[in-house]
């Protein structure tokens, strides 16, 4: 026996079809007067046309959800790129030596701790040492990402730099 299940609480999306409204939208799509699960099931089992319309409804809704997911992923990526760009702009604008100094400390600290660990001067089984190396490794990744960006971010940065007009100095 086929069954239709309705799940609550509803998760809303900007398709305009949310939660329990799915039942109402499906009922309207198949031509049922009621959005009750038993009435929808009766309409689906009694008419091949209703079943075909339900399949079309499912495909349309799936495509909409995929598009929403793609838009969300794109917006997240754009926010990351904007964040990196604003950090670089701040660094150029303030001409502070703090960020480069901290970056060098992190990179040199990682190299030093890694070299000490590889030569056996730091015990390898120690949890604290492992945590320190992991933290320094993650910090180095952040430093490198800030200065060089990710591969896609670097490509965008290269294009922006190639198309930019050099600033005139006041000297």
N, C-alpha and C positions, 0 to 999 in steps of 0.2 A: 504494500500500500504506500502510495506517495504521501508526503506530508509537507506542509509549509510551516516554518517556525518563525515567530516574531521575537526579536531580542530587545530587551530593555536593560538599562537605560539607553536612550538613543544617543548616537554620536552624530552630531550635525556637521554638515558641510555646506559649501556655498552653491550646491546644485539646486537648492530649493526643495529637495526631497530629503527629509530627515527623519530618523527613528521610526516611530509608528506611522508617520506620513508615507513611508514606503508602501505599507499595506493599502492605503488609500490611493496612492499613485498607481500601484499595480492593479487594483480593482478598476480604476478608471481606464487603464491601458487595455485591459482584457474585456471591458464592457460590463463589469459586474456592478450591481447596484449597492452592494454592501462590502465593506472592507474587513469583515470578520473572516478569520482564517478558514472556517468551515464553508462559508459562502464562496470564497475564492477557490477553494479546493473543488467545490461542486461545479463551479463554472469551468475550471480547467479540465476536469474529468469528463464533462459533458460536451466539450467543443474543441475540436482540433484547431480551429481558428483562434480560440482563446489561448491555447497552449503556444501557438506560433507567436502571438502578440506578447505573451509573457517572456518568451525567449528573446524577442526583439528588445523588450524593456530591459532585460538583464544585460544584453550586449551594450545598449546605450548607457546604462548606469555604470557598467564596468569601464567603458571608455572615458566617461566623465571622471571617475575616481582616478584612473591612470593619469589623466591630464592634470588633475588637481595635485597629485603626487609630484609630477614633473615640475609644475609651477612652484611648489614648495621647495623642491631641491634647488631649482634655479635661484629663487629668492635667498635661500640660505647661502649659496655660493656667492651671490652678489654682495651680501652683507659681509662675508669674510673678506672679499676683495676690497670693499670700501673701508673696512676696519684696518687692513694692512696699509692701504693707501693713506689713510688719515694719520696713522702712526709715522709713516715715512715723511709725510708733509710736515708734521710737528717736529720731527727730528731735523729736517732741513731748515725749518723756520727758526728754531730756537738756537741752533748751532751749539748745543750743549755737549759736553764731553762725558756726561754721566752714562748715557746709554752705551756708547762704544766701550767705555771702560768696564762697565758691568759685563758686556758681551765678551770682552777679552778674558775677564776673570773666569767666567763660566767655561769658555772653550779651553783655556789653559788648565783650569781645575780638572776638567774632564780628562784631558790628555795626561796630566800628572797622576790622577787616581788610577786611570787605566794602566799606565806604565808601571806604577807601583804594584798593582794587582797582578799584572802579567809577569813581573820579575819575582813574585812570591813574597814581597815585603809587606803585603796586606793579605791576611788570611782570606781564602776564597769562600769558605763555608759560613762566614759570619753574616747574619741577617742584616745588621746595621750597614755593613760595607755594601752588600747587595742593594739595599735601599738607596744608599748614597750614589752608587754608580748609576742606578736606574733614574734617579732624580736628575743627576748631571746630564745623562744622555738625553732625557726629555728636554732639559733646558737648552742643550746644544741644538736640538732639533728646532726649538722655538727661535733661537738666535739665527740659525741658518734660514729658516722660513721668513723671518723678518727682513733680513738683508737680501736674500735671493729669491724668496717666494716659492710657491709650489710650481710645478712645471707649467700648469695652465696660467697661474698668476704671473709667472715670470714672462711668459709669452705676451700677455696683455701689457705688462710693464714695458717690455721691449718695444712694443708697437707704440705705446704712449710716449716713450722717450724719443723714438725715432720721429714722431710727428710733432713733438713739442718745439716751441720757439725758445731759444736760450734767453734767460733774463738778463737785462742790462744792469751792469753794476753802477753804483753811484759814485765810484772813485774817479 
